[in-house]
Amino acid sequence: MTTQAPAVIVVAARTAIGTSRKGSLAAVEATQLAKPVITAAIERSGRGRTV
């Protein structure tokens, strides 16, 4: 049996910026903010768009 090396994320991306609690992003769900960041990280990795 072979073992796989642990996965490591080595890429940076960020979400939009707004003021906390009362700003323009207050009504946006965390998952909606995270999706473009995760998608960008995968695209930058060169592994394809698999989100």
MARLUM-136230 format. One line per field, with one value per residue (C-alpha): z, y, x negated; residue in one letter. Coordinates in steps of 0.05 Angstrom, whole numbers. Each point is the difference from the previous one (the first is absolute). Layout:
N
Z = [Z_...]
Y = [Y_...]
X = [X_...]
rest = [A_...]
END
This chain:
51
Z = [0_-17_40_-30_22_35_-43_12_-27_-21_-36_22_-19_37_5_-12_56_37_68_52_20_-34_-65_-72_12_65_-35_-40_26_17_-52_-54_19_3_-67_-46_46_-3_-75_-11_42_-40_-66_22_20_-71_20_-37_19_42_49]
Y = [0_70_62_68_64_48_54_71_64_50_55_65_32_47_19_68_50_35_28_-51_-14_60_6_-18_-73_-10_-39_-44_-72_-24_-55_51_38_-63_-30_49_-4_-76_1_49_-42_-62_36_29_-68_-25_-61_20_30_-53_38]
X = [0_-25_15_14_-33_48_32_-26_31_-53_37_32_66_45_73_31_-10_57_13_22_72_33_-40_17_-19_39_56_-47_-8_-70_7_14_-62_-43_21_-38_-61_-2_13_-57_-47_16_-8_-67_-24_3_41_63_65_34_43]
rest = [M_T_T_Q_A_P_A_V_I_V_V_A_A_R_T_A_I_G_T_S_R_K_G_S_L_A_A_V_E_A_T_Q_L_A_K_P_V_I_T_A_A_I_E_R_S_G_R_G_R_T_V]
END
